[in-house]
Amino acid sequence: LHGNFHRGDADFRKQVGNSCGLVEGAGLPVQLDLNHVLVPWSDICVAAATPFMRVDIAMQPAARQMSGHKGMTMANRKIFVLNGPNLNLLGQREPELYGTTTLCDIETGLRQRAEQNGFTLAFHQTNAEGTLVDQVHEAMAHGAGLIINPGAYTHTSIALRDALLALSIPIIEVHLSNIHAREAFRQTSHVSPVATGVICGLGAQGYARAFDALCALIP
């Protein structure tokens, strides 16, 4: 991970350096305005020794550069949050694995964060693959950033992967559980190679961490 920082903050550089074990980069120079970094990256990059948590901030090639969003106004400072199949059952379905927080609770928290940071929020959930692809297209046309939890489509949907590849805005893939510690078929993601970053294993808090990361990435 390379950085061109607006301020020479030694502590911030040290935090990034200390997190290198969980920062996987593709050589993209990233420009971060520290005035918009709301949480330290050390909060996002959890310790590698934590067995049930994994956070990857994986910077992708030039398609993820933010140059197209300079001069952004409130009209297009919209963050899309897309949720795939069965996430409408969050809080009821396998609470020992996914927790008791509902999707409505997550939406409420993110709307508060959006208001505090000068963004609007488009929050959707669908059980239909085609609808999810349509919502990605909507994010491409109207969004400044995207948080996506594709659910089971993470492991199966080439159509979703291709739709995401068309986006030039930052994309954060989120999973409530640590997919790398689960069944073999869940350990493959068609989304991760085209996402800006991946946050998994943090439960509902993963959405908040993803939102804070987007705030840092969007000019």
N, C-alpha and C positions, 0 to 999 in steps of 0.2 A: 504494500500500500504506500503510495507516494502522496505527499501533501504539499499544497501551496497555500499557506495559511495567511489570513489577513493580519494576525498578530503573532509575534514570536513567543508563544506561551510554552515555556519549558515543561511545565507540569502536564499540559495536554499532550505534548510530544512524548513525554515519558509514559503516559497512560497508553498511548497508541503503541509505543514500542513494547511495553510489557504485555500487550495483548496479541502480539504477533503470532503466537501459537494457534490462535483461533481466527486470524484474519487471512483469508485466502484471496489473493489478488491476481488479476490478469494484466497488470502493468498499466492500468488506466490512471493518469494523474487526476486526482480529485481535489477540487477547490472547496474548502469548507470555511464559511464565515462563522467565526467563533461567537459572534453576537447572536447566532441562531442555534447554537448547540445548547439544548435545554437540559440534557443529562450527560454526565461524563461517559465516554465510550467504555470505560471500565465497567459501568453498569450493564452495558449491552454485551460486552465480551466477557462472559462468565468464565471462572477458572476451569482450566482443562481437567482438573482433578475431580470436578463435580460429575458423578457418574450418570445422572439422569437428565442432564442439561447439555445442549449443544447449540452454539450460536455461530453461524458463519456470516461474515460480512464480505461477500465475494463481489468485487468490482468487475464489471464486464467491459467489453471493448467500446469503441467510440459511439455506438448507438445509445449508450447510457449517459452521454455528456448532456449537460443542462443548458447548453447555449441557446436552445430554442425557447427558453422560458425567461429570458431577460426582459425586464419591463413588465412583469406579470402584475395584473390588477386583481382586486377582489373577485371580479367576475369570473376569472379562470383559476383562482386559487382554490381549487376543489380537489379533495383527496377521495378516491374511490376505495371502498372496502367491500370486497366480494367474497362470499362464502358459498361453498359447494354443498353437496348432498349430505343430509342428516344433521347438519349443524343447527337446524331449527329445533332439534331435540337436545341441544346442549343443556346440561343441568339435570336431565332425566336419563339420558343414555349413558350407561357405564360410568357413573360418577366417580368411581374409584380410579378410573383412567383419565377421564376428561374434566373432572371437577364438578362443582355444583353451581358455578356461575353460569347464568343464562346468556344467550346471544343478545337479548334485550339489555341486560346489564352491561355487556361489552359495548353495545352501541351507545348507551347513555354516557358511559365514561369517555368514549372517543369524541362524542359531540361536545362535551365540556372542554376537552383538550383542543379541539378544532376552534372553538370560539375564543379560547384564551390565546391562540396563536395566529389568529387572523385568517383561518381557513373555513371553507364550508365542507360538508361531508355528504357523500352519497353512499349509503349503506344498503347492501342487498344480500339476500340469500335465495338460492334456488336449488332444486333437486334435479334440474334438467340441464344436460350438457350444452345443448344448443343455446339455451337462455344465458348460461354463463359466458359462452363465447360472445354473444350479442352484447353483454354488459362490458366485456373487455373492449369491444369496439367502441362503446360509448365512452369508456375511460380514455381511449386513444383520441377521441374527438374533443373531449371536454375536461379531461383531468390533468392535474399537475403532478400527481403521484398515485400509486396503486399499492394497496395491501390486499393480498389474496390468500385465502385458505381454501384450496380446491377440494378438500376432503379426499375421497377415494379417487377422484379424477386426477389427482396428483400422479398416480401410478399407472394410469391407463390412457389418458386423453392426449393424443397427438394433435387433435384439432385445437385444444386449448393452448398447447405449447406453441403452435404456429400463430395463433392469434396474439399471444403475448410477445412473440418475436417481432411483430410489427410495431410495437410501442417504442417511443423514444423517451418516455418518462421513466423515472425510477420505479422499480417494482420490488416489493418486499414480500417474500413467500413466508407464510406463518403456519405452524402446526402446533396444536396444543400439547401433544405428546412428543416424545423423542422418537421419531420414526426410525432412527438408526439403531435403536435398541429393541425394535419390535420384529414382527415376522419378516422373513426375507423379502416377500413380495411388497412390503411397505417401505423397504429401504431404498427403492428406486424412485426417483422423482423426474418426470419429464419437464417439470417447471423450473427446477433449480438451475439448469444450464443457461436459461434465458432471463433469470431474475438478477436484480442488483445484489440482493442479499437474502439470507435465509435465517429465520429465527424459529427454533423448535424446542419443545421440552419445557417451556416456561409457563404452560397453562394459559389462562386468560391474560396474564401479564404480557404475553408475547405480542398481543395487539398493541398495547400501550408502548412497548419498546419499539415496535415497527413504526408507529406514528411518530415517535420522537426522532427516530432515524431519518424518516422522510423530511421532517422539519429541518434537519441539518443538511439534507441533500438538495432541497428545493431553494433556489435563490430568493 
